[in-house]
Amino acid sequence: MPLSVADREEFLAQPHVAAVSVAAGPDRGPLIVPIWYHYVPRGPLWISTRPDSRKGRLISAAGRFSLLVHRIAPTTRYVSVEGAVTTMRPATDDDLRVIASRYLPADRVEPYVDFARGEYRIELAPEHWLSSDLGAP
């Protein structure tokens, strides 16, 4: 059963680990790797990565990517979103704190910010959505 817009947004606002997918070239399947993301309802959906990493270079070249977020309990639920890159800029320390705070305990946030300096904030403009809760009545 597809999720409502409100359920989809609430699900994405939770700190799940996502899989990012981006075209990797004519003789390759897409690159698919786990990644942290940030989202608040009606706000931008964004990831951060180094611009010279493989995924950073591929996202820059393709100008778009997909993100899949899922869980398996209490029911199997997923949201997949695909769209164009709208922003690709150096991540600020505040950006890095925001995303790290979703996934790390408070005492690990600043060490992560120190580690992640140099990453870029890459925002996605959602164009295509898929979602389902496979345990919904």
N, C-alpha and C positions, 0 to 999 in steps of 0.2 A: 504494500500500500504506500503510495507516495506521501511524503510529509507535506504538511501545510507550510506556507511561507514562514509563519511564526515558529513552528516546530523546527524547521530547517535552520532558521537564524539562532534559535536557542541552542540547538545542537552544536552548531559551528562555534558559538561563543564559549563552549566548554574547551578545556585544554587537552584535546586529543592530539596524538602525533599523526601527522598526515603523510601521504605519499604524493610527491610532486612528479609530474610527468611532462616531458618536453621532447619535441622531435629531435632526433639525434643524427639525421642525415638520410640520404636516399637508400643507402645499403644497410641501415641499422634500424632496429626497433626503437621505440622511444626510450629515453633515459627515465627510469623510475627509481626514486630514492626517498627514504623517509626524511621528514623535515618538520620543524616547528613552524607554526603560523600564528597570526593574530587576527582576531575578528571580534567586533562588537556589533550587535544588531544595527542595521542601516548605516554602518560605518564601512571603511575600506577593509578589504581582505588582503593581508600582506604576509610575505615571508622575508627572511633576510639570508643572504649568502654572499660570499666573496665574489666580486665581479670576474675574477680570473679563474674561479673554479670551473669545472666542466659544466655543471648545471647553470652557473652564472653566464658563461659564454653562450651556451645553447639557448637560454631564455632570451638573452640579448639579440641573438641572431634570428630566432623565431618570432619574437615580439609577442609571444603568447605561451600559456602553459595551462595545465590542468592540475587540480588538487583533489585528492580523495581522502575523506575523513570517515573512519568507521569505528564501530565498537561491536563486541560480541555478547555483552551482558548488560542489562537483564534480557534484552532482545538484540538480535542482529539488526543494526541500523547503519545506514551510510548516507553521505551527501557527497556528490561529485560536482565540481564546478569547473568550467572551462571558459577562458576569455583572453582578451588582449591585455598586455602590460600597459598601464597608464602612467606609472611612475617608476623610475629606476634611478635612485639617488643614494649618496652615502647615508648610511644609518647614523643617527645621532646616538649619543650615549643614552638619552631618554628612550629612544626606540628600542635599543638593546635591553634596557632595564624592563620595559613593558613586556617584551616577548619572553625574557628570561624569568620574570616573575610568574608567568603562567605555568612554568614547568619545573622550576627549581625552588628549593627552600631559600628563605631570605638570606641566609649566610653564604649562599653560593652565587647570588646575583652579581655582586660587584666583581668577583673573580671572572665570571662569565663575560661581563662587559669589557674587562681588560683583555680577555682572550679574543673577543669578537670584533674589536675595533678594526675598521677597514672593510666590514661587510656593507652591502648595499641593501636598502629597503626596496622591495619590488612589490608594487601594488597591482592587483588583478581587477579588471572590470568584468564582472560576471556576465556572460552571454548565454551560456547553456548550463542547465541544471539537471541532475538526476538525483533522486533520493528515494529511500524506501525504509520502512521498518518491517522486517520480515516476520516479526512476532506480533504485529498489531492485529487486533481482531477484525 
